[in-house]
Amino acid sequence: MKRVVLTYGTFDLFHVGHLNILNRLKQYGDYLVVGVSTDSFNEKKGKKTIIPFHDRAEIVRGLKCADLVIPEESWEQKKIDIEKYNVSVFGMGHDWEGRFDELKPYCEVVYLPRTDGISSTDLKKALKVLDNKHIAELKKALDLISSIVEKFE
Ligand code: C2G
């Protein structure tokens, strides 16, 4: 009888923090079900994503630790999924500490340490620096500096 672990996430711009939490959660059982937030659910969460749902789900599906990937379409589906997949452990990173304690009557609930120094938000900020508008501004500044330097040569 496999011990099923369940978690959910957006997993936008997949990074090592996502991988760590999924690997850590897999240690709590032997079958990991990962709910990936759909684009429409992310809108409800007020979360703008860069990578569309299909690709975010495919990336998670490709992980050794993920045994099943399902769409996360609502906050309320957790209880249904716990029953549907006979879940023993529900887990999230500790930024969600306490938020899902109402699931305790249905299964074990764990909140595990997050990975410091990495987040999709930081990656988006870093990517923003590379966007064309920003590069055009940098180029304009560079041209101005070189025209000033030429005057002094
Ligand atoms: N995470 C982590 N370390 C990071 C970043 C994220 O451990 N540096 C964890 C989060 O704690 C979460 C999982 O990775 O457990 C997915 O994080 P997000 O993709 O940001 O998911 P989120 O938007 O928090 O959606 O119903 C629950 C929601 O769908 C969770």
Residues whose N, C-alpha, C, O or C-beta is under 5 A from the ligand:
A	BS01	C2G	Y8 G9 T10 F11 D12 G17 H18 I21 S37 M92 G93 H94 D95 P113 R114 T115 I118 S119
